[in-house]
Amino acid sequence: MFVDLKRQYRNSLKSYDTEENIDLAFYRPLGFAWAYLFRRLGVTPNVVTVASIFLGVAAGVLFYFPDRGLTLLGILLLVWANTFDSCDGQLARLTGNYSKTGRILDGLSGDLWFFTIYVAICLRENKLNPFFSEHTWVIWLLAVGAGICHAKQAAVADYYRQFHLFFVKGEGGSELDRAADLRAQLRTLSWRHDFRKKIVLYFYKNYTDNQELLTPGMQRLRTIMADRWPHGHLPAAFVRDFRAASRPLMKYTNFLTFNWRSITIFITLLAGCPWMYFVLELTVFNAVMAYLMWRHEGICRNFANAIREGDYA
């Protein structure tokens, strides 16, 4: 029984290459426990995702209040929300219940959490901070800038992680799509007869467009790979070498996801200066994104040149 649970737990993970240490130590074990229970109850991954949205939004509302007890309750709810966010993916892998709707919902859940948190911080600072009470627009400007950067960081981190998973698990083990393929799918759907499916696909296509725009070196490598190996049978040496080059960068993609961003929010809230989160988002998190993009795009260019020169037959 215990051996079988360990096997199921391993199968519920994306890949040890891409898992973050905090996730492995905390969120993934808790997420697996919930996923194991929900699978027995017949609960679908999308239902878990919707539940995480309510928990995360409730946490954001509580962050508006300066009361330390309510802040700690909000932290607990946000941690619970992220446990469910981990659970929905693990449940999908355990049951094979994957869908683009689920992927969109998963991304939307985090967007709604942080939108609520950003608004709560702005309203709180306008009310309590003397400077922001007098200059109300400043905190909102910081929030908008931080939100735009946050979205770019999350898109880049997700895309590089999915590309790495492609080399670990193949096409079936990653969620790596092309905007051109999504546009072709959109043309086959009718707004009148397939409205729900088409609106989901429309936003997912825009998200993928943004990812491709931010990663030109990676897109050139993908094109060269498709031309060189049109049937997808990549040489083992190429897969091994790219995975080895990409793996050290996964810690930076993980830094740009939930854990370190939420820890930063928790610290600034408890320290009574939540506005500092926006400053750190605009400086530290952006610096990590810039370094990650510089390194990963360089790796992609090097491998594209190697394929052109015939290094991988």
N, C-alpha and C positions, 0 to 999 in steps of 0.2 A: 504493500500500500504506500509506504513512505517513498520507495524508489519510483513508483508510478507518479506520485505527486511531484517529485523532483523533475522527472521527465516532462510533465505537463507544464511546470513552472518555466523550464528552459524553453519549451515550445511557445510560451506566451510572450517571450521577449523578442524584440526586433533583432538584435545582434549585440553580443558583448563588445564588439568594436565601437558601437555607437551609443551604448548605455552610459549614463552619467552616474558617478559614484553615489551621490545622494539618492538617486532613483533606485539603484541596486540595493542600497542599505535600508531604504525606507519605503518609497512609493511603490516600487514593483512588488515586494512581498505583500503589502496591504492591498494593492490593486488585484493581485492574483487571488487573495482570499475572497474579495468581493466578487471577482469574475467566476470563481469556482461555485460560490453560492448562487449567483445570478444565472449561471448556466443550468443549475439544477431546478431553478424556479422558472426557467423559460423566458427570462428577461433579455431583451435584445440590446446590442451595443448602443443603438441610437437612443433608446430610453434612458440608459445610463448617462449618455452625453447631455440630454435635456436636463436631467436631475443635476448634473454638475453646473449647468448654466444658472439654475436657480440658487444653488449654494454660493457660487462665485459672485453673483450680483448682490446677494444678501450681504456677503462679506464687504463688498465695496460700499454699500449703504452705511454699514456700521463704522467704516473708516472716516466718515464725516464727523463723527462725534469725538470730542477730545477726551472723553472718559476712558481711562486705562482699561477698565474691565470690559467695556464694549470693544475696544481695540483688540484685546486678547481674544474675545469671542469671534471677532471678524477674522483674525489670524487663523483660529481653529477652523472656521467655515471655509476659508480659502484653501487650507491644507486638505480638508475633506473634499472640496471640489476638485483639487488636483489629483487626489487619490482616485476619484471616479474618472477623471480624465485619463489616468493611467489604466484604470480598469477597462474602459470601453475598448481600447486597442488590444489589450490582452484577451478580453472576451471574444473580440472579433477573430483573433488568431486561433483561439481554442476551438471556436465553433465554425470557422471558415465563413463567417457572415460579414463579408466585406461589401462596401458600396461607395460610390462617389458621393452620395448624399451623406454618408457617415463621415467621409473625409472633410466635406464642407462644414458639416455640423461641428466636427472636432475643432476646426480652425475658428469657427464662429464663436464657440464657447469661450475661448481665450480672449477673443476680441471684445465680447460683451463684459467679461470680468474686468478687463483693464479699462475699458471705456467708463464703466461705473466708478472704478477706483480713481481714475484721472479726474472725473467730474467732482467726486467727493472731496478729493484733495484740494481742488481749486476753490470750491465753496467753503471749505473749512479754513483755508488760508485767508480768503477774502473776509471772513468773519472774525478770525482770531489774531491774525498777524497784522501789526500796525502798518507796516510798509505796504503789504498787499491790500489792506483795507483802503489805503489812500490811493494806490495805483492798481486798481482791480484788473486792468488789462494785462499786466505783466505776467501774472501767474497763468492766465489763459494762453498767452503767447508761448510761454515755456511748455505748457501742456501740449499744445498743438504741435510744436516742434518735436517734443519728445515722442508724441504719438506717431508722427510720420516716420521718425527714425526707428522706433520700435517695430513698426510694420515692415520696414525694409530689412531690419536685422533678422526678424523671425522668418521672412521669406527666404533670405539667403541661407540661413542656418538650416532650414528644412530642406532646401534644394540640394545643398552639398551633402547632407546626411542621406537623402534618398539616392543620390548618385553613388555614394559609398556602398549603400545597401545593395545596389544593382550589382556591384562587383563581389559582394559577399554571398547574396542569395539568388542572383539572377533577376530577370525581369519580373517574375512572379512574386519575388520577395521585397520589391520596392514599389513605391507609388510615384514613379517617374513618368510623367506624361509630356506630350508635346502640344504646344498651343495650336499648331496647324491641324493636328488630329482632332483636337477638341472643337475647332472651328468647323471642320468637316462634319462632325457629329451634330453640331448645332444646326447646320443647314438641313439635316434630315428630320428635324423636329419642328412641329408647328406650335406657334404661340397659342393657337385656339384649342388644339387637342392635347398638347403635351406641356402645358404652361408650367406646372411645378417642376418637371424634369428639366425643362429648358432654362428656367430662371436659375436653378442650381448650377447647371452646366455653364451658363453665361458668366456667373461670378467666379466659378472655378477656372474658366478660360482666362478671365482677366487677371486672376492671381498668378496663373502659369505664365501669362504674357510678361508680367512684372518680373518674375523669377528669371525668365530667359533674357530680358533686357539687362538685368544686373550681372549676368554671367556670360559675357561674349566668348571668353576663352573656352569655357565648358561647352558652349553650343558648337563651336568649331570642332572640338574634339568629338562630340557626339555625331556630327555630320561625317567626319572622316572615318569614324568607326563604322557607321552604317554603310558607307561606300566601300570600305575595305572588306568588311565582313557582313554582307547584306542579309545573311541568314542568322546572324546573331551568335555564331559559334566563335567566340573570342579565344585566342590562344591562351593556354594556361599561364604562360610566362607573363603575358601582358596583364592578365587579371591579378596575378600575384604581385607584380611590381607596382601597379597602380594602387592596389589596396594597401601595400606597405607605405607608399608615399602619402596617401590620403589619411591613413589611420591617426597619425599624430595631430591632425587638425580637428579631429572630432571633439576634443576637449574644448575648443573654441566655439564650435557650433553648440555644444551643450551649455556653455556659459551664456549664450545669447537666448536660451530658452527660459522656461518658467523659474527654475530653482533659484538662481542667483539674482534674478530680477525681483522675485518675491522676497527673498531675504533682505535685499536692499530696501524694499518698501517697508518691511517689518521694522527694520532698524531705525529708519528715518521717522516712522510713525511713533515708535516708542520713545525716541529721543526728542520728540516734539518739534521736529523740523521736516515735515513731509515734502516741502518744496525742494529739498536737497535731492530727492529721488530724480526729479526732472533734470537737474544739473548733471547728476551722475549718468543719466541716460544719454544726455547730449554729448558727454565727454568720454567717460570710460567705456561705455558700451559701444559707442560709435568707433572708438579707437580699436577695440577688439574686432569689430566688423571689418574695418578697413584693412587690418592686418590679415584677417582670415581671407578676405577676397584677394588681396595681393598674393598671398602664398598659394591659394588654391588655383587661381587663374594662371599663375606661373607654372604650376605642376601640369595643368591641362595643356598649356602651350608646349611644354617640353615633350609630353607624350604624343601630341599631334605631330610634332616634328619628327619624333622617332618613328612613327608609323609611316610618314611620307618617305623617310630615308630607308625603309625596309628593314628596320631592326626587329620587327615582329612579323614573321612569315606566316 
